[in-house]
Amino acid sequence: MASNHVRFRQGGRISNIQFGEYGMIVSRYNYTSQFSDRLPATVAAIQEVLLNGDYILGNHVESFEASFAAFVGANYCVGVNSGTDALILALSACELGHGSRIAVPANTFHATILAIVRIGAVPILIDADPRTFLMDLDSLEAERHLDAILPVHLFGLAADMERIRLHANRLGAIVIEDCAQAHGAMDGSRRTGALGAVGCYSFHPSKNLAAAGDAGACVTNDADIAERLRWLRQLGQKAQNDHVVAGFNSRLDAIQAIVLSAKLPKLEPWNQARAAIAARYRSELGTYPVSFQEPRGPREHVYHLFQMRTRDRDDLLRHLRTSGVDATIRYPVAAHQQPAFRQATWAQGRFPVAEALAKELLCLPIRPDLSEEEITHVLRSVGEFF
């Protein structure tokens, strides 16, 4: 049987690190650390719900919605089934649909573009900025016929919402934020999510604020949009058996709300820990032939993912995983090149930056609870490769 420990030299001495989850020395996730002293109370609350049958919506969901709205700085939060549903419902609540032209980054997760396609709208893809990896705003501003702009705060970095909103105002377009990876990211003095008509969140187990399954939410400052979101998430019902719109079945359940409420007070210190680890990575890996996503100011990046760009990506990934570092690749195929969108007219090479990022980005582990030994092992493993 293989040993579950590895020995490596650190400053002239030999240290032991135990293999963690999935046989990795440095794993991507550590769900145990996310509960710490809150686990008994969380389990007790879940047990109560299991026994009383208050499974869907209800008091626990309302409590989380109020807390999360306050955290973001929005007036309303509407819990839904997933981040993808949050996007679909937000677009629908803003009365976008068949033929609506919606600007969206070419460098994003599949679900962002899928939501636009699902409502019958037309995704207008905008290539990525090679420094921020976000929507290239010069290219966005060249677009003159848009009904909406859907910026994505990708990997945890806040997009320049002031500039995006100025262009939207010039066109009379709606702004809907994809905040699935940016829980708590700042754009100036305000958090993302409350800066457009609607902010859309995912609480997938991989996120900075993680549910114990699929969950999502929309936040807004508009009372009418919030009301339409509530109708839409519950089969279009204004009241029981009064279906006023063609809606969806997309409600946040009480168990996920309990888990999210337990973790929400920890989100800000977790984000700060992620930023500190990212600063360490950037400082100590910057001498190698790599580059990183460039934030514009402090607290704009909550580092849901730490992306390192290198032309040696695939070889480096193999080396890191052999070394016990649970590095990974997100979006190895650009969204517009996915078979699901083969009917679109997006030619190969039309979005060169997004296509290059798909070939060159590599994620290093960036859990907020990474130990000094784990961080050192990641840094040493990258250094050994170069």
C-alpha positions, 0 to 999 in steps of 0.5 A, a space after each residue: 500500500 502506498 504511503 499517505 505522506 510525502 517528505 520534502 526538503 525545506 530550508 535544510 530540513 525534511 518536512 512531512 506533509 500528509 496526502 489530503 483529499 483525492 490523494 493530493 498533498 495540496 487539495 482544492 477543497 476542504 469542506 471541513 474547514 468551512 464549518 469549524 464551530 458552526 457544524 453542530 448548530 447547522 446540523 441541528 437546524 437541518 434536522 429540525 427542517 427534515 422533521 417539520 417538513 419546511 423544505 422549500 422557501 420558508 423562514 430559513 430562506 427569507 432569513 438568508 435572503 435578508 442577510 445576503 442582500 445586506 451583505 451585497 448592499 442591495 434592497 432585495 435578494 431572491 433565492 433560486 435553484 442555481 446560478 444558471 437559473 439566476 441568470 435565466 430568471 434575471 434576463 426574463 424579469 428584465 423583459 429580455 427575450 427573443 431577438 434581444 441583443 445582449 453583450 457577453 464576454 467570450 471568455 466565460 463559463 458556458 452557463 452565461 451564454 447558455 442563459 442568453 440562448 435559453 431565452 431566445 436572445 442573441 449573444 453578442 460575444 466580446 473578446 477578452 482583455 489580455 490583462 484582466 481576462 474580462 470583457 474588453 471594454 474598448 470592443 464593447 464600446 464599439 457595439 452600438 446596438 445592444 439591449 443589455 450588457 452582461 458583464 462577468 466578474 470572472 475568477 473573482 475580479 470585479 469588472 469596471 462597472 462605471 465604464 460599463 454602465 456609462 456605455 449602457 446608458 448611452 445605448 439605453 441598455 440594461 446591465 445584468 451582472 454575473 457574480 457567480 465567482 465574485 461573492 463580495 468583490 468590490 468595485 470602488 466603494 460598492 460590492 458587485 451585484 448591486 451595481 446593475 439592474 440585477 446581480 446573479 449568484 451561484 452558490 455551487 459547492 466550489 464557490 467562495 460562499 458554497 452551498 451543499 449542492 446547487 443553489 443561487 440567488 438574484 439581488 436587485 434594488 428594483 422592487 418591481 424586478 424583485 417581484 417578477 423574480 419571485 413570480 418567475 421562480 415559483 411557476 409564475 405564481 403571484 399567489 397560490 394557483 394564480 399564474 400571471 406569467 410563464 415561470 419556472 420551478 426554481 426555488 432555494 430550499 431551506 437546507 441550502 439556506 441553512 448551510 449558506 447562513 452558517 457560512 456567510 459571516 465567514 465570507 469576508 475573512 475567507 476572501 481576505 485570506 484568499 487575497 493574501 495567498 494570491 499576493 504570495 503567489 504573485 510575488 514569488 512566482 512573478 520571476 517565471 515566464 507567467 502572467 496573472 489577472 490584473 486587478 485595478 484596485 484593492 479588494 476588487 479581486 476575491 480570488 475564487 480562482 487563482 489563474 496563472 497564464 503560461 504557454 507551458 500550461 499542459 506540461 506544468 499541469 502534469 508536473 504539479 499533479 505528479 507533485 501532489 498539487 491539485 491544480 486544474 484547468 477551467 474552460 479548456 475549450 472557449 465557450 464559443 467553440 463548444 459543440 452546443 453552440 455549433 449553429 452560431 456563426 462564431 468563426 475560429 479565431 474571431 476571439 483570439 484572446 479568449 481562445 488563447 486563454 483557454 489554452 494557457 490558463 492554469 488554476 493553482 489551489 487557493 483555499 482560504 485555509 491553506 497552510 504555510 507548508 501547503 503554500 510552500 509546496 505549491 511554490 516549490 513545485 512550480 519553481 521545480 518545473 521552471 
